[in-house]
């Protein structure tokens, strides 16, 4: 996070942990100050959201170092492109959406992305399109529901998603056919998709 402060080109931030002016709690004011290049506004943004975004990014990639890189990239681009910020969007939703998009972009650029990872990305894109304000809550819900999958589905899904095992490797380890593995993975996605849509309908108009 300290590296991010080097983006600010002029005066040092002496009161980095003491400048938390109440005005920055106002979304429109904060975005306005960022667009003007206010260094304290950017430092407030980093201090307020850095940890939360890292937790969120880590829930997607299951790798703290990669999560840190994703969040750092988001803050860098936010500062560099601050003139394009729009006051009609909440800065919190903007940052979470940016982390999600960075996660998608990084996965697409990796040459060794597994078939399951590609499918997982596609599913996540489908269930997170719409109001950005529900993004954090929805993704947290999906992560919880992964652990509520039927035992066999959960075990196979986690072996694929978190351990990075191929269908062939899982089939050998569990002494079942590849078709069985494919069935349980597809079933897992179907369950998660259905529950996500139901959850969205419960807290959106």
Steps between C-alpha positions, in 0.01 A plus 500: 500500500790735567601466135166649399584825673794543264248565226439841652753723323540805721493570874545215751204384705614588849169444674405184313324340796358822649333685213176298497279803436129435529450648153660197334214286629283678245522304175452797268751714688758222507473434127515873431821531701652198328424654161679815615806294593463545875774286653325462835186378328698225329679404821162488677372272223794262539483497878124441504469230234837328460446224757136439404588469133787263575264275695254508211770435238638213705152344510522486120859385445581321828850650489590797724789618281289497184218669689738777607616545139141524377410766757818696438429504126149626568624788715768590248249521217250685717757771569630515145149517355342709776371755248262236364333428835126566506319633804182306422678176599601423857875474539461178700305329222747633244796353687340159553396484137853601397650221712260251344590621149871482578449143622328414171768674291787324677337160457441560133864595445633187670586228251453218749144573600316175557164421345340520843650843567364625168157368583517646851586842354211480256259407778623783722460749215142385449391530862676833566366696205257769607503732800856537627369564851414130542841374386670462838198338665438264209859377475514442875179300472638286217818425692292379796275292279798315352547345842130409516513291184420127528809321641618341175437817298681712756803272514538480123427868445761609756758255364450660160467864597734529797750220450516544123457128428392391154196279452732212418701550821187517713359189334818308579516621859135418567501186286201610293449581131564839341131512408416481869730793573349705217151423629574619853673817379207586272259425784698731730478788256128441448437509876709812552338678206150420623569606859672820385202605293261424785720699737507798263121500473467504878682830548441687173181672391 
